[in-house]
Amino acid sequence: MNYSEFIEINPNVRFGRPCLKGSRISVYDVLTWLASGMTHDEIISDYPELSVSQILACLAFAADREHKFRIAS
């Protein structure tokens, strides 16, 4: 998945944290909701402006970051 279609880093939004484009919802927010056991449907119910593709983009972004961190270590 090309998560760059969904995620941007803007120093003027949420202190430069990676966020879903056009929103103030950070990748960290989405990952925290998933880690707490929320389903995609529950997240979308609470935030109807989100899509499953955006949620999956957050997971792909996190996986890519983890992979790059392991390579750099």
C-alpha positions as CSV (number, residue, x, y, z in Angstrom):
1,M,0.0,0.0,0.0
2,N,1.2,3.5,-0.8
3,Y,0.5,5.1,2.5
4,S,1.8,8.5,1.3
5,E,-1.5,8.9,-0.5
6,F,-3.2,9.1,2.9
7,I,-0.5,10.4,5.4
8,E,1.4,13.6,5.6
9,I,3.8,15.3,8.0
10,N,3.1,19.0,8.4
11,P,5.1,20.9,11.0
12,N,2.0,23.1,11.5
13,V,-0.3,20.2,12.4
14,R,0.0,18.3,15.6
15,F,3.6,19.4,16.1
16,G,4.7,17.6,12.9
17,R,3.3,14.2,13.8
18,P,2.3,12.0,10.9
19,C,-1.4,12.7,10.3
20,L,-4.1,11.6,7.9
21,K,-4.2,14.2,5.1
22,G,-6.7,16.9,5.7
23,S,-7.3,16.1,9.3
24,R,-5.7,16.4,12.7
25,I,-6.0,12.6,13.3
26,S,-2.5,11.3,13.8
27,V,-1.2,7.8,12.9
28,Y,-0.6,7.4,16.6
29,D,-4.2,8.0,17.4
30,V,-5.4,5.3,15.0
31,L,-2.8,2.8,16.2
32,T,-3.8,3.5,19.8
33,W,-7.5,2.8,19.0
34,L,-6.6,-0.4,17.2
35,A,-4.3,-1.5,20.1
36,S,-7.1,-0.9,22.5
37,G,-9.2,-3.4,20.6
38,M,-11.4,-1.1,18.5
39,T,-12.4,-2.5,15.1
40,H,-12.3,-0.7,11.9
41,D,-16.1,-0.3,12.0
42,E,-16.0,1.1,15.5
43,I,-13.3,3.7,14.6
44,I,-15.3,4.7,11.5
45,S,-18.5,4.9,13.6
46,D,-16.7,7.4,15.9
47,Y,-14.9,9.2,13.1
48,P,-17.1,8.9,10.0
49,E,-14.6,11.0,8.0
50,L,-12.2,8.1,8.1
51,S,-12.1,5.1,5.7
52,V,-10.7,1.6,6.0
53,S,-8.0,2.5,3.5
54,Q,-6.9,5.3,5.8
55,I,-6.7,2.9,8.8
56,L,-4.7,0.4,6.8
57,A,-2.4,3.2,5.6
58,C,-1.6,3.9,9.3
59,L,-0.7,0.3,9.8
60,A,1.4,0.3,6.7
61,F,3.2,3.5,7.8
62,A,3.9,2.0,11.2
63,A,5.2,-1.2,9.7
64,D,7.5,0.7,7.3
65,R,8.8,2.9,10.1
66,E,9.6,-0.2,12.2
67,H,11.3,-1.9,9.2
68,K,13.4,1.2,8.6
69,F,14.3,1.5,12.3
70,R,15.5,-2.1,12.4
71,I,17.7,-1.6,9.3
72,A,19.2,1.5,10.9
73,S,20.0,-0.2,14.2
